[in-house]
Amino acid sequence: MKVIKCKDYTEMSKKAAGLFAAQITMKPDCVLGLATGSTPIGTYKRLIELYQAGDLDFSRVKTVNLDEYVGLDGSSDQSYRYFMNENLFNHVNINKNDTHVPNGKAADLAAEGENYEALIRSLGGIDMQLLGIGNNGHIGFNEPNEFFDKTTHEVQLTESTITANARFFASMDEVPKTAISMGIGTIMQAKKIILVANGSSKAETIYNTVYGPITPQVPASALQLHPDVTIIVDEEAYAAIAEKCGK
Ligand code: F6R
């Protein structure tokens, strides 16, 4: 695992965008795994700037998102499909038919999970996966658990995640209680993984991800077993590593 410490959110976002830009330049028809939430917004903004400056071409890029709330369709402004359109896809020359988000309205979520796995396989796998991380160590919506979930599946969101995500909804009651998410196994099959985190609320979980035991209680700790992971954090998210490791 490589850990890159940045001075702030802007630098973190630029560094992450730089790696994705390099991926697109090296392989214009690459498959990107994408994340939602607050953390990657700056990365997407920077990618849009690079596109607008004529430095990036998304016309052959394909994307698969990590997750979606169950019960929301793409027209709902809290859905992750809507988020991706608003924060990236509407602003670059990507073909929307090549952008994929799990279907949170699928009648049969188990079948949707299997179809999503088949879709990723049919695209040839994920070249570069972007991840945020929950305060509790979740990646995608793989919450702390007794075991690592392997493939795309329905998940029950924990109280901690529901509380953290309530900021995007009018009230706590409106936050969906379930989601459909790539599994840890799906994520681990990506060829390269970039995880971004900022702010002091992520410091402890970043320390546990990098230096803690590999345990499904900290789902991101599985990344220690992946051969090509880069963690890009601001100073606040790095603070527990700095304190406990003296660096
Ligand atoms: C989003 C996702 C989640 C978020 C995580 C952090 O697609 O899969 O794992 O990355 O909840 O969210 P923020 O960035 O809002 O702190």
Boltz pocket constraint, residues with backbone or C-beta under 6 A from the ligand:
constraints:
  - pocket:
      binder: B
      contacts: [[A, 34], [A, 35], [A, 36], [A, 37], [A, 38], [A, 39], [A, 40], [A, 66], [A, 67], [A, 131], [A, 132], [A, 133], [A, 134], [A, 135], [A, 138], [A, 139], [A, 140], [A, 141]]
      max_distance: 6.0
